[in-house]
Amino acid sequence: MACKNCNSLNQKRQFSSKGELTRFLRRLRNLVEDGKIVEFPSFTDLADVEDDGSWPDIIECQFGCPDCGTEFAFKANSHHKKAPEWLPKRATHRRR
């Protein structure tokens, strides 16, 4: 059964344009502010990832769905030629 909070985030994504990535980051911030997903302490805080592209060299933000327990990671590394990624992981717990 699909989770109403995170169903739209449950696909791996790679971002090929700055505009696409900026829109996704804004959406992600809104979801965190609305409590639909939770940001976990991680290597990089979402607040450190600016819309203008002035980011740290390495970004790794971790998130989780408070309803179903699915975890997510946003990763980017300016030293590699790999596009920034959004990665869903398996649920580690399930709320009752």
Backbone bond lengths (Angstrom), bond angles and torsions (degrees), N, CA, C in turn:
res aa  C-N    CA-C-N  psi(-1)  N-CA   C-N-CA  omega(-1)  CA-C   N-CA-C  phi
1 M - - - 1.446 - - 1.523 109.38 -
2 A 1.315 116.95 134.32 1.460 121.99 -177.58 1.527 111.04 -74.69
3 C 1.300 116.03 142.00 1.458 122.54 178.29 1.524 108.76 -85.43
4 K 1.318 117.52 129.88 1.465 121.08 -178.36 1.528 112.43 -67.05
5 N 1.329 117.45 -27.22 1.463 120.30 -179.34 1.519 113.41 -76.49
6 C 1.320 117.11 -40.62 1.469 118.13 -168.97 1.522 114.63 -123.48
7 N 1.309 118.82 5.75 1.462 120.96 -177.44 1.531 112.49 -53.52
8 S 1.322 117.07 -39.58 1.471 120.34 -178.13 1.530 112.68 -72.07
9 L 1.320 117.57 -9.86 1.468 121.62 -178.64 1.525 112.66 -104.33
10 N 1.315 118.30 -0.06 1.456 122.00 -170.02 1.521 115.61 -84.08
11 Q 1.303 117.93 22.05 1.461 120.36 175.40 1.525 109.76 -122.96
12 K 1.318 115.19 138.53 1.460 120.62 175.40 1.524 108.23 -62.30
13 R 1.330 116.26 138.66 1.462 120.52 178.79 1.518 110.01 -136.64
14 Q 1.322 115.01 144.19 1.460 121.95 168.73 1.517 106.53 -119.81
15 F 1.311 116.57 139.38 1.457 121.83 -174.60 1.519 110.27 -104.51
16 S 1.326 115.37 119.74 1.455 120.08 -175.43 1.524 112.94 -97.87
17 S 1.328 117.94 -15.19 1.460 119.44 179.30 1.527 110.14 -130.46
18 K 1.301 115.20 152.48 1.456 120.76 179.33 1.531 110.62 -63.77
19 G 1.326 117.52 -37.80 1.459 121.52 179.50 1.519 112.19 -62.98
20 E 1.327 116.14 -44.71 1.472 121.17 178.59 1.530 110.25 -61.67
21 L 1.310 116.43 -43.71 1.459 121.86 179.89 1.530 111.04 -65.82
22 T 1.317 117.71 -43.05 1.461 122.10 179.71 1.527 110.89 -61.40
23 R 1.325 117.40 -43.70 1.470 121.05 178.11 1.527 110.73 -62.27
24 F 1.329 116.46 -41.88 1.458 120.14 179.91 1.526 111.04 -64.93
25 L 1.327 118.05 -42.95 1.465 121.73 -179.69 1.522 110.87 -63.60
26 R 1.324 117.88 -39.29 1.467 120.74 177.19 1.526 110.05 -63.73
27 R 1.315 116.15 -44.20 1.467 120.87 178.17 1.529 110.53 -61.36
28 L 1.321 116.10 -43.14 1.461 121.33 179.51 1.531 110.88 -61.11
29 R 1.325 116.76 -44.12 1.470 120.14 177.81 1.530 110.95 -60.05
30 N 1.327 116.37 -42.13 1.468 120.12 178.80 1.519 111.71 -63.19
31 L 1.335 116.95 -40.69 1.466 120.57 178.80 1.525 111.47 -64.04
32 V 1.329 116.60 -38.28 1.468 120.81 177.24 1.532 109.53 -67.30
33 E 1.330 117.21 -45.52 1.467 120.87 179.66 1.524 111.57 -61.32
34 D 1.333 117.28 -36.52 1.465 122.11 -179.41 1.529 113.18 -81.27
35 G 1.333 117.41 -5.78 1.457 121.44 179.22 1.524 114.07 79.21
36 K 1.328 117.62 12.27 1.469 120.87 178.87 1.521 110.95 -72.60
37 I 1.337 116.77 -34.11 1.457 122.17 171.06 1.522 107.92 -134.37
38 V 1.319 116.06 160.10 1.458 122.40 -176.35 1.521 108.43 -117.79
39 E 1.326 115.86 135.88 1.462 120.01 175.18 1.522 108.54 -87.12
40 F 1.329 116.01 130.47 1.459 121.58 177.11 1.525 109.66 -94.77
41 P 1.330 117.56 154.67 1.464 119.05 172.04 1.533 108.44 -58.67
42 S 1.303 116.27 131.02 1.463 120.21 -177.93 1.516 110.04 -152.50
43 F 1.311 116.12 -173.56 1.468 122.32 -176.83 1.528 111.59 -58.37
44 T 1.327 117.48 -38.25 1.457 123.23 -179.05 1.524 108.79 -130.77
45 D 1.315 117.02 138.70 1.461 121.39 173.06 1.523 108.71 -86.90
46 L 1.323 116.48 144.04 1.458 120.88 178.26 1.532 111.21 -56.95
47 A 1.318 117.09 -32.29 1.465 121.19 178.96 1.531 112.38 -62.75
48 D 1.330 117.65 -22.30 1.470 121.81 179.66 1.526 112.97 -84.14
49 V 1.320 116.90 -4.68 1.461 121.61 -178.32 1.527 107.53 -103.05
50 E 1.309 116.07 98.20 1.465 122.27 -175.31 1.522 111.53 -81.00
51 D 1.319 115.93 151.63 1.463 121.39 177.64 1.527 112.86 -65.62
52 D 1.323 117.49 -25.12 1.468 120.24 -175.90 1.526 113.42 -80.67
53 G 1.317 117.04 1.29 1.463 120.44 177.45 1.518 114.28 87.34
54 S 1.329 118.44 2.97 1.471 120.52 177.48 1.523 108.49 -85.65
55 W 1.324 114.62 77.24 1.458 122.51 -172.99 1.513 110.69 -106.07
56 P 1.332 114.70 162.10 1.470 118.08 169.91 1.532 109.69 -62.39
57 D 1.321 117.28 159.26 1.469 121.23 -179.50 1.526 111.99 -61.63
58 I 1.315 116.14 -36.75 1.466 120.88 179.97 1.524 108.20 -123.36
59 I 1.319 115.50 127.88 1.462 121.68 179.06 1.514 108.32 -121.61
60 E 1.322 115.86 129.02 1.453 121.08 171.11 1.523 107.73 -146.63
61 C 1.330 115.30 104.67 1.463 122.67 179.56 1.523 108.40 -110.98
62 Q 1.313 116.07 140.07 1.464 121.77 -179.17 1.528 109.48 -117.00
63 F 1.336 115.71 140.91 1.456 121.98 -177.93 1.519 109.33 -138.49
64 G 1.327 115.58 165.38 1.454 120.16 175.77 1.517 110.66 -150.81
65 C 1.306 115.65 153.65 1.455 122.30 176.03 1.526 108.39 -89.10
66 P 1.335 117.88 123.85 1.459 119.33 -179.26 1.532 113.50 -70.57
67 D 1.321 117.97 -16.70 1.468 120.28 -178.79 1.527 113.11 -89.00
68 C 1.326 116.83 -50.42 1.469 118.71 -173.39 1.526 113.79 -106.46
69 G 1.342 118.06 -12.66 1.456 121.02 178.15 1.519 115.32 87.25
70 T 1.329 118.19 -0.21 1.457 119.69 177.67 1.523 109.36 -62.45
71 E 1.318 115.94 137.90 1.459 121.04 178.93 1.523 109.46 -108.77
72 F 1.333 114.90 153.69 1.457 121.89 -177.38 1.524 109.20 -136.98
73 A 1.331 115.51 154.11 1.466 120.90 175.20 1.523 108.53 -133.62
74 F 1.318 115.44 139.96 1.462 121.79 169.90 1.514 105.85 -113.25
75 K 1.333 116.31 123.08 1.467 120.94 -175.73 1.525 110.92 -130.62
76 A 1.325 114.70 139.57 1.462 121.29 173.91 1.525 107.76 -152.27
77 N 1.327 115.74 146.46 1.450 121.57 -179.74 1.524 107.99 -144.81
78 S 1.323 116.45 112.32 1.466 120.15 -176.20 1.531 112.77 -71.37
79 H 1.333 118.03 -11.51 1.466 121.18 179.66 1.530 112.63 -84.58
80 H 1.318 116.65 -13.01 1.463 121.18 178.98 1.518 109.12 -113.14
81 K 1.280 117.54 156.46 1.458 122.10 -178.71 1.522 112.50 -86.77
82 K 1.322 117.05 19.24 1.453 122.40 -178.76 1.534 109.98 -89.80
83 A 1.329 116.49 138.80 1.458 121.14 179.29 1.529 110.37 -68.58
84 P 1.345 117.91 149.67 1.464 119.99 174.31 1.525 110.52 -56.42
85 E 1.344 116.03 146.62 1.465 120.76 -174.02 1.519 112.59 -129.91
86 W 1.322 115.20 148.56 1.459 124.75 168.23 1.521 106.35 -112.55
87 L 1.327 117.07 122.93 1.464 121.23 -173.52 1.521 111.55 -125.99
88 P 1.327 117.96 112.09 1.465 119.87 172.25 1.531 110.02 -77.01
89 K 1.325 115.72 147.05 1.468 121.92 176.99 1.519 107.88 -122.24
90 R 1.296 117.07 170.39 1.457 121.45 177.50 1.525 110.94 -67.65
91 A 1.304 115.27 152.14 1.454 120.41 176.36 1.530 109.69 -64.66
92 T 1.317 116.48 135.48 1.463 120.74 178.74 1.506 111.78 -98.90
93 H 1.321 117.29 -17.41 1.459 121.55 176.18 1.519 107.86 -152.25
94 R 1.270 115.34 168.04 1.455 119.50 178.97 1.517 108.08 -135.17
95 R 1.333 116.15 124.05 1.463 119.83 177.36 1.498 110.81 -73.23
96 R 1.262 116.38 147.96 1.470 120.91 178.67 1.500 110.64 -110.54
